[in-house]
Amino acid sequence: MRKPSLDFLKALLEAPSPSGYEQPAMRIVREYVQGFADEVKTDVHGNVVAALNPSGSPRVMLAGHCDQIGMMVQYINDDGYLYFAAIGGIDTAVLAGLRVRVHTSHGAVPGVIGRTAIHVLPAEERSKLPAIEKLWIDIGAKDRKAAQKLVTIGDPITFDVPVVELQQDLLAAPGVDDKIGGQVCMEALRLLSGEKLSCAVFAVATVQEEIGLRGAVTSSYHVNPDVGIAVDVTHTTDYPGSEKTKIGEVSLGKGPVLDRGANINPRLWQLLLDTAREAKIPVQLLAAPRGTGTDANVMQLNRGGVATALVGIPNRYMHTPSEVISLGDAEKAARLIASAVKGLTSRVSFVPE
């Protein structure tokens, strides 16, 4: 991955952006794409739309959501401990002892997620997952009044875990789901910025995917694409105990994933597969027999229907504080999308036959 794009990804990953509070990440997206997009807009929902040749045809939408899972301050008790609700799919098994940041109007407040120590837990509780309401955040406040001077009900909370580069071109961080998809969409747009395009290309950093694909609903409606490609993470099965018979076979470092099924337009899928073969870009295939639970799902159903595809970035340990992806997979995904899109004209039909 080239350095400017890697720097952009790291900045995006370090920006707190739980669903509903994506503004820090979206500012970074806007700053990055200003240098090569013909047009950059932010809609009232918070989606950032960067366009090339916006009057062209067909209209192509690339979508990667830049919100992440997180938490929200829900209650402050008399002793100054914060109780919280989940924003998106939180696994309580990974929370106890984790350092977090509460994002307030006065800046970030550090804290630690507390739980009763295993030494004093009843035996029957030790092997159970803790209920989220049994966990709390300790910010060091002496009482409720002291805590309320720092935090407010509804303040968002994110994991305080740094971005780390591992061996074999791997990267670990919270929020990889799906800031890596946002990065891939913007990198594909950058690659296309040097091409003479017949089509219009709209790279959209969508919001609120983790709480119901909400940003993709609104941005798809106003972009009104003919073709839509969502970029999201997908589970790997290259770690101990994974179930390939249940999920399929997906590994880090073996290229992006092309989903195939009801949510995917067969002609667009074939175009991506043929492009990968011609460009010698390795890809992995995944069966998707129903709606995918990604932005591709709502894009496909927009207005009168959109020819939709899903490009997956393999991801280990999804929805944990240390999701792991291959930078090479992301770089290949951007090249694949740009290569497939650059030759599209209004003469290309995606009507299934």
Summary of the structure (lengths in Angstrom):
residues: 353
radius of gyration: 21.0
end to end distance: 38.0
largest distance: 69.7
contacts: 1254
relative contact order: 0.18
helix: 31%
strand: 28%
